[in-house]
Amino acid sequence: MALEKFSNKSGVYILKDKADKPIYIGKALNIKERLRSHFKSTNVKEKSLVSRTAKINTILVESEIEALILEANLIKKFKPIFNISLKDDKDYLYIKIPKELFPRVLIARKRDLKNSKIYFGPFPSASSVRTTLRKLRKIFPSRFCKIGQKRACLSFHLGLCPGVCIGKISEENYLKNINDLIKFLKGQKEELLRKLDREMQAASKKMRFEEAERIKRTIDALRYVTLSRSDIGNYLKNGTLGKDLRTFGLEELKEVLHLPKIPGKIEAYDISNFAGKENVGSLVVFVDGKPEKSLYRRFKIREVEGINDYASLEEVLERRLHNTQGDASFSQLPNLIVIDGGKGQLGVAVKILENLDLKIPVIALAKKEEKIFIPKRPTSLKLKLDSASLYLIQHLRDEAHRFAISYHRLLRRKSFIPKVEKTSLKEVEIININEKTN
């Protein structure tokens, strides 16, 4: 079967037999590549699946979460035989909402679905469903705790529980929140967004501005988690989707790096040279997730000769951090420092911070495989490719690199321009007269 006609975008694909009956349903970030892996597989069950496939339908979606939800709903509807045979359905996970007062939102196995008010699945990818539910709990907080307990649960303090435990939310408002989640899990995102927008406008007209702002945050968060990878990149670079989404991305960065606070001010550093000449360093600053170009700085390396990125980085960090009084713009220290490089560059930064007795979180981002190195962590950290936290760090690193390269090229151009002695107008006139005489 010719696969070239299929899309490289994310979505769900449906393999059908000669009777036009779905026999396997799957999701993929790249549909064409995923189909190619099916047709090239040497696995006996995969070969049997391919041999019975007479037709392929695809449905393109904007995000991995939407693909996951659509895949689960289609599997539940059609019950394709190969989804069961390729993997035991007892291993599949479900999202379950039980029949109970202030119903919780749980991950369950097939055997645990008996007392469900409603359930969603099966989800073939256990890790995907867990990640999805973690994201959705930030948007639609649900109960983890016992009803009527005297103290607020930990999840309430983390923003994942609406406070059922201490009577902070009525049953009516709680069920409204759960019903919105159900609508989203049914794949009715656009309908849900229109409903929330109507509620936001109504709250605003009645001057319930706090409620309107809460609904707006929910709308922005839903749009964020259903962005495609390219959309996330454009958003982080251009800020086109508003302040709330930038805040959402910074919160994710705080969580994955275990930072003490949301990094409102982030500084990124890079070193550039050409054959050991014109060594320069760059510093770029992001405030609230957006570039603050008035705070960008360039450094011409003074103390280092030849190619020595470590020593050059050390000089730049010392000059920036040692004397914060020299530049009023830098009296406020950053909440996070990002270094372009690996373990070696990270070690230099840690040493400088320790010498200056500064407690600033610092990480290094290596271009190869986009590994993040963190002090005292034995292994590198790899963030999900479609995560806003990774895009934000990449944007910082790439901006620091661009700024360093632009300064380095400027210095190189200046070094190639020959020095010309100043000549007076009178001298020019004399030269012209002599030329005419000759």
Sequence and secondary structure as in RCSB ss.txt:
>XXXX:A:sequence
MALEKFSNKSGVYILKDKADKPIYIGKALNIKERLRSHFKSTNVKEKSLVSRTAKINTILVESEIEALILEANLI
KKFKPIFNISLKDDKDYLYIKIPKELFPRVLIARKRDLKNSKIYFGPFPSASSVRTTLRKLRKIFPSRFCKIGQK
RACLSFHLGLCPGVCIGKISEENYLKNINDLIKFLKGQKEELLRKLDREMQAASKKMRFEEAERIKRTIDALRYV
TLSRSDIGNYLKNGTLGKDLRTFGLEELKEVLHLPKIPGKIEAYDISNFAGKENVGSLVVFVDGKPEKSLYRRFK
IREVEGINDYASLEEVLERRLHNTQGDASFSQLPNLIVIDGGKGQLGVAVKILENLDLKIPVIALAKKEEKIFIP
KRPTSLKLKLDSASLYLIQHLRDEAHRFAISYHRLLRRKSFIPKVEKTSLKEVEIININEKTN
>XXXX:A:secstr
   TTS SS EEEEEE TTS EEEEEEESSHHHHHHHHHH   HHHHHHHHH  EEEEEE SSHHHHHHHHHHHH
HHH  HHHHHSS GGG EEEEEESSSS   EEE GGG TTEEEEEEEES HHHHHHHHHHHHHHS    S TT S
S  HHHHTTSS SGGGT S HHHHHHHHHHHHHHHTT HHHHHHHHHHHHHHHHHTT HHHHHHHHHHHHHHHHH
T  HHHHHHHHHH TT HHHHHHHHHHHHHHHT SS  SEEEEEEEEEETTEEEEEEEEEEETTEE GGG EEEE
  S  SS HHHHHHHHHHHHHH TTSSGGGSS  SEEEEESSHHHHHHHHHHHHHTT    EEEEETGGGEEE T
T SS B   TT HHHHHHHHHHHHHHHHHHHHHHHHHHHHHS       HHHHHHHHHHHHH 
